[in-house]
Each structure stands twice: as C-alpha cells, then as structure tokens.
Amino acid sequence: MRYALAALLALGAGPAMAQMLAEGEDRRSLPFTVMDGKPMLPVTVAGQDGVMMFDLGTPSPVFLNRGAAALPPGVEVGRGFAASGQEIVVQLHDAPAVAVAGQALPLPAKVQSGDFSFAEGAFGADFMGFLGLPAVADHAVLLDYGRAALGVIAVRDGVMAVAPPDPKDVIATLDVLMIPDELPLAVGRIGEVPIQISLDTGDSGTAYLTPATRARLAAAGLLAEGPTGLWELSGLTLGGSLMLPTPVALIEAGGEADHRVSGQPDELRLGAAFFATYPTLWEFPARQVLILRPDAAILAVAAP
C-alpha cells in the first residue's frame, strides 16, 4: 500500500524512537487480529480506538491514517502513490497521543499521515495506519500467527531478556541487512536460482521476476499459477533449509507494476502468507531472523 512513499516517509519526522517497552520492562505480549492476512494491533490515537498494521515496510515509528484519526492540522511534505494507484498526500503533524495495546508509545515531535480511506473495505473504518520498523528496531520480536500474538522482548547489551530458542526449534537462521529506510534484506535461492529476499509483514507475499527468471522457474516446476490469481512458489531455501511452498503475487521486475524505489533486480518479498505459516523471531539488534517450528517453546513468551 505504501511502497512508493518510502522516500517521503523518511523526511521530516525527526529522530526515530523505539519505545515499545517501558523502562526496565523485559517483555510484552500484544494480541493482534488478522485482516487481509496482515497483523493488526489494537491502538488508541488521540483518544480514538482502532487498529494499526504491524508493518516492517514503514520506515517511521508510525504512519497515521488521517482518514480515520482526528489529527491536528498538518503541513504537506510530499506526494506519492499507493501500489493500488491512489495518490497519497503526505502531511506532517504534531504527534498525537498514541497507545498500543493500552500502553503509551513515545513518538517524535512530528509524525506523518496519509489519507487511507480507500483501505476501509479491507481494514475497517477504524484503521489508524501503520506501526513501522523503528518502533521495534531496538528490540527482539516474536511474530506468532498461531497464537495471534506479537511478543516484544528487551535486548540489553546484545542479550535478549529471555532465553534464546532451543536450537532444535529453529528451522533456519537468516542473517539480514538493515539498511536505513529499506526492508530487512537477506539472500536465498529458489531451486538453483539465487535471489534477493526482503521481509515485509505489510505485504502478502510478492515475487518480482524478470521474464527470463520467471520462465526458468516455471520450466523447473517451481512456479505454478494457482486457482485464485496468485502463484505457488516452491523450492525456496533459506539458511540451508527447504521451506514449504508459499503463495505469491507475481510482478515483472522493472515493469509498470514494479513500484520499488531501490532498483529492479529479481526479488522475493516474503510477507504475511509466509509468516502465517512459520512463526519468526526477529532479533533486530543482532541482524538475524529465526524461522521457528510452530511448537517452539519460546513462543510461550508471546502468548497473551
């Protein structure tokens, strides 16, 4: 929804803050609901209750929906387009009071907004916007669709405040690049084809492929059209482990529908469909993402 806006969101908001935990707090468990496959956290914005998408593709702590939230008057700082084509006018506002699951979220003095009224059909009239990567970048996060819970864990001097997962509960470990204003990036392969991997909880799952790569994967039986317009991708190997097939939207790399702002290589964007299959532990300070078994003992940390 907001990919073409990333460069605009990096402007004008002041220093990012990662304060999902109170001072001295070791961990929190945040319940979420699932809408259009995405994890939606309960929030209060300027006294209004609603939901906000947990979206690692948003490069600011929050990006508010002024189509739902009653915000103070804003100043236009840029324009862009949603992936679905709607023009988004980005405004900068004095930060309102925001709480996530009942706990105040400290914010920079200024925050951005866009009018996402067009998303009401997917996310409801109380959709308040996006909770972005900077809100959790100093922590570790457990994303567990099975329990519909997001566990936020303190990291102090590089050590998590809870015991790490048992190695037998870890399917794969991904070393990730954390480039400012970009999605977490890793490397994987599909069959014998190496590919850039991006990780985005706000995406359903998308493969950006050149025609040559698409033909190669299809010929190898690793990419097949599904019954709902999505494609089934198989043969994905991450951290040396073979993953289950996953549904993806298919976009031609460099084509008209490719709204990425950082070049047009082949790329697999793992999104909500993948994370609904595999619980994950995001150790942001260590630049690692652990793909876990559904019965991993550490997931109890995220249980509401």
C-alpha positions as CSV (number, residue, x, y, z in Angstrom):
1,M,0.0,0.0,0.0
2,R,2.8,2.4,0.8
3,Y,5.9,1.2,-1.1
4,A,6.1,4.2,-3.4
5,L,6.0,6.5,-0.4
6,A,9.1,5.2,1.4
7,A,11.4,8.1,0.4
8,L,8.8,10.6,1.5
9,L,8.3,9.0,4.9
10,A,12.0,9.3,5.6
11,L,11.7,13.1,5.6
12,G,10.8,15.5,8.3
13,A,9.8,13.2,11.2
14,G,12.8,13.8,13.4
15,P,14.7,11.0,15.1
16,A,13.1,7.6,15.1
17,M,12.2,6.2,18.5
18,A,11.9,2.5,19.6
19,Q,10.0,2.6,22.8
20,M,7.5,-0.3,22.7
21,L,8.7,-1.4,26.1
22,A,8.6,0.8,29.2
23,E,11.9,1.5,31.1
24,G,13.0,-1.7,32.8
25,E,10.3,-3.8,31.1
26,D,11.6,-7.2,29.8
27,R,8.8,-8.2,27.5
28,R,5.2,-7.6,26.4
29,S,2.6,-9.7,24.6
30,L,0.4,-7.8,22.2
31,P,-2.6,-9.6,20.8
32,F,-3.4,-9.0,17.1
33,T,-6.3,-9.6,14.8
34,V,-5.7,-10.7,11.2
35,M,-7.3,-8.6,8.4
36,D,-6.5,-9.3,4.7
37,G,-3.8,-11.6,6.2
38,K,-2.0,-8.8,8.0
39,P,-1.4,-8.5,11.8
40,M,-3.4,-5.6,13.2
41,L,-2.6,-4.3,16.7
42,P,-5.2,-2.6,18.9
43,V,-4.3,1.1,19.3
44,T,-5.7,4.4,20.6
45,V,-4.9,7.5,18.6
46,A,-5.9,10.9,20.1
47,G,-8.5,9.1,22.2
48,Q,-9.9,7.1,19.3
49,D,-9.8,3.3,19.5
50,G,-8.8,1.4,16.4
51,V,-6.2,-0.9,14.8
52,M,-2.8,-0.3,13.2
53,M,-1.0,-2.7,10.9
54,F,2.4,-4.0,12.1
55,D,4.3,-3.2,9.0
56,L,8.0,-3.5,8.7
57,G,7.8,-1.7,5.3
58,T,7.0,1.6,7.1
59,P,10.3,3.4,7.8
60,S,8.9,5.6,10.6
61,P,7.6,4.6,14.0
62,V,4.0,5.4,12.9
63,F,2.4,6.5,9.6
64,L,-1.1,7.6,10.6
65,N,-4.4,7.4,8.6
66,R,-5.9,10.8,8.8
67,G,-9.0,9.4,7.0
68,A,-9.8,7.8,10.4
69,A,-7.8,9.5,13.1
70,A,-8.7,13.0,14.3
71,L,-5.3,14.7,13.9
72,P,-4.2,18.3,14.4
73,P,-3.8,20.3,11.2
74,G,-0.9,19.1,9.1
75,V,1.6,20.6,6.6
76,E,2.0,18.8,3.2
77,V,5.5,17.4,2.8
78,G,5.2,15.3,-0.3
79,R,3.0,13.2,-2.6
80,G,3.3,9.7,-3.8
81,F,1.1,6.8,-5.0
82,A,-0.1,3.7,-3.2
83,A,0.6,0.4,-5.0
84,S,-3.0,0.3,-6.0
85,G,-2.7,3.7,-7.8
86,Q,-4.3,6.2,-5.3
87,E,-2.4,9.4,-4.9
88,I,-1.3,9.9,-1.2
89,V,-0.7,13.4,0.1
90,V,1.8,13.1,3.0
91,Q,1.3,15.6,5.8
92,L,3.4,16.3,8.9
93,H,1.6,16.8,12.2
94,D,2.3,17.5,15.8
95,A,2.3,14.0,17.3
96,P,-0.9,12.9,18.9
97,A,-1.1,10.6,21.9
98,V,-0.8,7.0,20.7
99,A,-1.1,3.9,22.8
100,V,-0.5,0.3,21.5
101,A,-2.5,-2.4,23.4
102,G,-3.1,0.1,26.2
103,Q,0.5,1.3,26.7
104,A,1.7,4.8,25.6
105,L,4.0,4.8,22.6
106,P,6.5,7.7,22.8
107,L,6.8,9.4,19.4
108,P,9.0,12.1,17.8
109,A,7.6,15.6,18.0
110,K,6.3,15.3,14.4
111,V,4.6,12.3,12.6
112,Q,3.4,11.7,9.1
113,S,-0.1,10.9,7.8
114,G,-1.8,10.0,4.6
115,D,-5.5,9.6,3.8
116,F,-6.1,5.8,3.6
117,S,-9.9,6.0,3.5
118,F,-9.8,3.7,0.4
119,A,-8.5,0.9,2.6
120,E,-11.6,0.9,4.8
121,G,-13.0,-2.1,2.9
122,A,-10.1,-4.3,3.9
123,F,-9.3,-2.9,7.3
124,G,-12.4,-1.2,8.6
125,A,-13.3,2.4,9.4
126,D,-11.1,2.4,12.5
127,F,-7.9,1.7,10.6
128,M,-5.4,4.1,12.1
129,G,-2.4,3.5,9.9
130,F,0.9,1.6,10.3
131,L,3.3,0.8,13.1
132,G,6.7,0.7,11.4
133,L,10.1,-0.8,11.9
134,P,11.7,2.0,14.0
135,A,9.1,1.2,16.8
136,V,10.7,-2.2,17.4
137,A,14.2,-1.8,15.9
138,D,15.9,-1.9,19.4
139,H,14.1,-5.0,20.5
140,A,13.5,-8.6,19.5
141,V,10.1,-9.5,18.3
142,L,8.2,-12.8,18.1
143,L,5.6,-12.9,15.4
144,D,3.2,-15.8,16.1
145,Y,0.1,-16.1,13.9
146,G,-0.8,-19.4,15.7
147,R,-1.4,-17.5,19.0
148,A,-2.3,-14.3,17.2
149,A,0.3,-12.5,19.4
150,L,3.3,-10.3,18.9
151,G,5.9,-10.7,21.6
152,V,8.2,-7.7,22.2
153,I,11.4,-8.6,24.1
154,A,14.0,-6.2,25.5
155,V,17.6,-6.5,24.3
156,R,20.3,-5.1,26.6
157,D,24.0,-5.1,25.6
158,G,23.2,-7.5,22.8
159,V,21.4,-10.1,25.0
160,M,17.7,-10.8,24.9
161,A,15.8,-10.6,28.2
162,V,14.5,-14.1,27.7
163,A,16.4,-17.3,27.0
164,P,17.1,-17.9,23.3
165,P,15.2,-20.7,21.5
166,D,16.3,-24.3,21.7
167,P,18.3,-25.0,18.6
168,K,16.0,-27.9,17.7
169,D,13.2,-25.4,17.5
170,V,14.9,-23.3,14.8
171,I,14.3,-24.3,11.2
172,A,16.6,-21.7,9.7
173,T,18.6,-18.6,10.7
174,L,18.7,-15.7,8.3
175,D,21.4,-13.0,8.5
176,V,19.8,-9.8,7.4
177,L,21.0,-6.4,6.2
178,M,19.3,-3.5,8.0
179,I,19.7,-0.5,5.6
180,P,18.1,2.7,6.7
181,D,14.6,3.2,5.2
182,E,14.7,-0.2,3.5
183,L,13.1,-3.5,4.3
184,P,15.3,-6.2,6.0
185,L,17.2,-8.0,3.3
186,A,18.7,-11.5,3.0
187,V,19.8,-13.9,0.4
188,G,18.1,-17.2,-0.5
189,R,17.6,-19.4,-3.5
190,I,14.7,-20.9,-5.4
191,G,15.9,-24.3,-6.7
192,E,19.3,-23.4,-8.1
193,V,18.5,-19.7,-8.7
194,P,20.0,-17.3,-6.1
195,I,17.6,-14.5,-5.2
196,Q,17.4,-11.4,-3.0
197,I,14.9,-11.8,-0.2
198,S,13.1,-8.9,1.5
199,L,10.9,-9.4,4.6
200,D,7.7,-7.4,5.0
201,T,4.8,-8.0,7.4
202,G,2.7,-5.5,5.5
203,D,2.9,-7.4,2.2
204,S,1.0,-10.6,1.4
205,G,4.0,-12.0,-0.5
206,T,5.3,-10.9,-3.9
207,A,7.8,-12.3,-6.4
208,Y,9.4,-9.6,-8.6
209,L,10.9,-11.6,-11.5
210,T,12.3,-10.8,-14.9
211,P,10.7,-12.8,-17.8
212,A,13.8,-14.9,-18.0
213,T,13.8,-15.8,-14.3
214,R,10.1,-16.5,-14.4
215,A,10.5,-18.8,-17.4
216,R,13.4,-20.6,-15.7
217,L,11.5,-21.2,-12.5
218,A,8.3,-22.3,-14.4
219,A,10.4,-24.8,-16.5
220,A,11.8,-26.3,-13.3
221,G,8.3,-26.7,-11.9
222,L,8.9,-24.2,-9.1
223,L,6.4,-21.6,-10.1
224,A,2.8,-22.6,-10.9
225,E,-0.3,-20.5,-11.3
226,G,-2.8,-21.0,-8.5
227,P,-6.6,-21.0,-8.7
228,T,-7.1,-17.5,-7.1
229,G,-4.8,-15.5,-9.4
230,L,-1.8,-16.0,-7.1
231,W,1.2,-18.2,-7.9
232,E,2.6,-21.0,-5.9
233,L,6.3,-20.8,-5.3
234,S,8.2,-23.9,-4.2
235,G,11.8,-24.9,-3.9
236,L,12.7,-21.9,-1.6
237,T,15.8,-22.5,0.5
238,L,16.6,-20.1,3.4
239,G,19.5,-20.6,5.7
240,G,20.1,-24.0,4.2
241,S,16.6,-25.3,4.9
242,L,13.9,-26.0,2.3
243,M,10.7,-24.1,3.0
244,L,7.1,-25.1,2.3
245,P,5.5,-23.8,-0.9
246,T,4.1,-20.3,-0.5
247,P,1.6,-18.2,-2.4
248,V,2.9,-15.0,-4.1
249,A,1.7,-12.3,-6.3
250,L,3.8,-12.1,-9.5
251,I,5.1,-8.8,-10.8
252,E,7.5,-8.3,-13.7
253,A,10.8,-6.8,-12.4
254,G,11.2,-3.4,-13.9
255,G,7.7,-3.4,-15.4
256,E,5.0,-0.8,-15.0
257,A,3.6,-2.5,-11.9
258,D,7.0,-2.5,-10.2
259,H,6.9,0.4,-7.7
260,R,10.1,-0.4,-5.8
261,V,12.4,2.6,-5.4
262,S,15.7,0.8,-4.9
263,G,16.3,-0.8,-8.3
264,Q,14.6,-3.7,-10.2
265,P,16.5,-6.9,-9.5
266,D,14.8,-10.3,-9.1
267,E,13.4,-10.2,-5.6
268,L,11.2,-12.4,-3.4
269,R,9.3,-10.4,-0.8
270,L,8.2,-12.7,1.9
271,G,5.1,-11.4,3.5
272,A,2.1,-12.3,5.6
273,A,1.3,-15.6,3.9
274,F,4.8,-16.9,4.8
275,F,4.8,-15.6,8.3
276,A,1.3,-17.1,8.9
277,T,3.0,-20.5,8.1
278,Y,6.2,-20.0,10.1
279,P,6.5,-18.2,13.5
280,T,9.5,-16.0,13.5
281,L,11.9,-14.4,16.0
282,W,13.3,-11.1,14.7
283,E,16.5,-10.2,16.6
284,F,16.9,-6.8,15.2
285,P,20.0,-5.6,17.1
286,A,21.7,-8.9,16.1
287,R,20.6,-8.6,12.5
288,Q,19.1,-12.0,12.5
289,V,15.7,-13.6,11.8
290,L,15.0,-17.1,13.1
291,I,12.4,-19.2,11.4
292,L,10.8,-21.4,14.1
293,R,8.8,-24.5,14.4
294,P,5.1,-23.9,15.2
295,D,5.6,-25.7,18.6
296,A,8.8,-23.9,19.6
297,A,8.9,-23.4,23.4
298,I,10.0,-19.8,23.1
299,L,6.6,-18.9,21.6
300,A,5.1,-19.1,25.0
301,V,6.7,-15.7,25.6
302,A,4.3,-14.2,23.0
303,A,1.2,-15.9,24.4
304,P,-1.3,-13.4,25.7
